[in-house]
Amino acid sequence: MAHRADLNSLTPAERTQLVNLILNYLTDSVVADHVSIVHSGLELFTGHRAYILGLESYLLANGGAPFVPLPFWNSADPIPPEFNAVKNPGPGRPPLVNLNPGLPKPPEFEYPAVCEYDDPAQLGNDINGWHGSVHCTIGGTMCMLPVASAAPIFWCWHAFVDHIYWDWQRCTVPCPDLSGCTVEIAKRKLKAAGLALGAKTCLPESTLGSGYRPLVGTDPDPSRYFHHQPNGHSEHHHASREHDMAAHLVHAPAPALREGTSRHAGTSQLAGSSEAPHDHVASPEFVDPMPDYEYLRRGPRVIAQCPAAYATVKAGSTVDLTLLV
């Protein structure tokens, strides 16, 4: 993310320009949209981030590019006098009461202390109390959820809250896609991403039933192994890699199988089931391997992982793998 400026670092003329742009952006519909944001968990961040993005898009299109990313207002500092404003003030949108709430960011939300949070939803829940206290210590419109965003300072305040989430994201990395990899290659990819190998669950090829043909070194298209067909043959996939990537993005991490148990994932029947396989892909976690099929010809192959590929995880986390041996 590009660096956000501190609102108090702008000149009075710049702050006046920004306030006027925000007031011009605000309509009753924009203000009303605020109540649709869930004010807890991860959505405290993601909902307000999307809300701010709407304003930033307006700024870019209306001469406000110097104010993108939106400057933040630090709740430890007084609200600049230019931001003592409310769109369409009246009985339902009272003026701000306190321009100096004096509620600095708690130390546990400072970087790098915020990296101690493993779960962004818990971070959102913990921040919400302080976030709400700032709203209501300012008072007036800022303490009224249905119309809080009618105050221009609302937007710069939430830019400050959003920066905490950006700080937390600096502590995290995307989990690489390990499908089709051997254990050694998976270890290398995890190390390169700042992660480590966790638990390994091994499944014998026989677990998948007779509908699946084993890989051999001369198999020209090992991807067929992952796609069951009723006649024992396999479907060759010539669709775009965009489709394949979409499959990677949406599949859920599979829980590890214990010996003698079965997994019913979509249309599959695995260990412990006497039913014949269905005529569809075995399970969402049996996704297309990466294009380098050499991964599939050397040792146990990764067929599932948790966290899922492309999930955002804390740096240093472990990734559990399910392997076909």
C-alpha positions, 0 to 999 in steps of 0.5 A, spaced: 500 500 500 502 507 498 503 511 504 498 514 507 499 522 509 497 524 516 491 529 516 495 534 520 501 534 516 497 537 510 496 545 509 490 548 511 488 550 504 489 542 502 485 540 508 479 545 506 480 542 499 479 535 501 473 537 506 470 540 500 471 534 496 468 529 501 462 533 502 461 533 495 462 526 494 457 524 500 450 523 498 444 520 502 445 514 499 453 513 500 451 515 508 446 510 508 451 504 505 455 505 512 450 501 516 451 495 511 458 494 514 459 489 519 462 492 525 466 486 528 471 481 526 475 481 519 469 485 516 470 491 520 477 492 516 474 489 509 468 493 509 470 499 511 476 498 506 471 497 500 467 503 503 473 508 503 475 505 496 469 508 493 471 515 496 478 514 493 475 513 486 471 519 486 477 523 488 481 520 483 476 522 478 475 529 481 481 533 482 483 529 488 489 525 486 493 528 491 489 525 497 489 518 494 491 514 498 486 518 503 490 521 509 489 518 516 487 522 522 490 519 528 486 519 534 491 522 539 491 528 535 486 534 535 481 534 529 483 539 524 478 545 525 477 544 517 474 537 519 469 540 524 463 539 519 457 535 517 454 534 511 447 537 511 447 538 518 440 538 522 437 535 528 438 528 525 446 530 524 448 534 530 455 537 529 461 534 532 462 535 540 469 534 542 475 535 537 480 533 541 478 526 544 485 524 546 484 516 545 491 514 542 492 507 539 493 502 544 500 499 544 498 492 542 495 495 535 502 498 534 507 495 529 510 490 530 506 488 536 500 487 532 503 481 528 502 477 535 495 476 532 494 470 528 487 471 527 485 478 523 478 477 525 480 477 533 484 483 531 478 486 528 474 484 535 479 487 539 479 494 535 472 495 535 471 497 542 477 502 542 474 504 535 467 505 537 470 509 543 473 514 539 467 515 535 462 517 541 468 521 545 467 525 538 460 525 539 454 528 535 454 525 528 460 521 529 456 517 535 450 515 530 452 509 526 446 510 521 449 517 519 456 517 522 459 517 515 456 524 514 462 527 518 468 528 513 473 526 519 469 519 519 473 517 513 480 519 515 479 516 522 477 509 518 483 510 514 487 510 520 483 504 523 485 501 516 492 502 516 492 497 522 490 492 518 495 494 513 500 493 518 497 486 520 498 484 513 505 486 513 506 480 518 503 475 513 504 472 507 500 468 501 500 460 502 503 458 495 499 452 491 503 446 493 498 441 489 502 436 485 509 437 489 513 432 492 515 433 499 522 436 498 519 441 493 513 443 497 518 444 503 522 449 498 516 453 496 514 454 503 521 456 505 521 461 500 514 464 502 517 464 509 512 458 512 514 451 514 512 444 513 507 442 518 503 435 519 503 430 513 498 425 512 499 420 507 494 416 503 495 410 499 493 410 492 488 404 493 484 409 497 482 412 491 479 406 488 479 402 482 477 408 478 484 411 478 490 409 474 496 410 478 502 414 475 507 411 471 514 415 469 512 415 461 505 417 462 504 423 458 499 427 462 499 425 469 493 430 470 489 425 468 490 422 475 486 427 479 480 426 474 476 420 475 472 418 469 467 412 469 470 408 464 477 408 467 480 413 462 481 420 464 479 427 461 484 431 458 484 438 460 485 443 455 481 449 458 485 455 460 489 456 466 484 462 468 479 456 469 484 452 473 486 458 477 479 459 479 479 452 481 485 453 486 482 459 489 475 456 491 477 449 493 477 448 501 482 445 505 481 438 506 481 435 513 486 429 514 483 422 513 484 417 519 485 410 517 479 407 516 474 413 515 471 416 509 471 423 506 465 425 502 467 431 498 462 433 493 461 427 488 467 423 491 467 416 495 473 414 498 476 410 503 471 406 507 465 406 502 463 400 498 459 405 493 462 405 486 465 412 484 461 417 481 462 420 474 465 427 476 471 429 479 473 426 485 473 431 490 474 439 490 481 438 493 484 434 488 485 440 483 489 440 477 496 440 478 501 445 476 504 445 469 510 442 471 508 434 471 515 432 473 513 434 480 508 428 479 513 423 477 518 423 483 515 421 490 509 422 494 505 428 491 501 433 495 493 432 493 491 437 499 493 443 503 491 447 509 491 453 509 489 453 502 493 455 496 493 463 496 490 464 503 493 469 507 497 467 513 502 469 518 509 469 516 512 463 520 506 459 520 506 451 518 502 448 512 499 441 513 499 437 507 495 431 505 500 426 500 498 421 495 504 415 496 
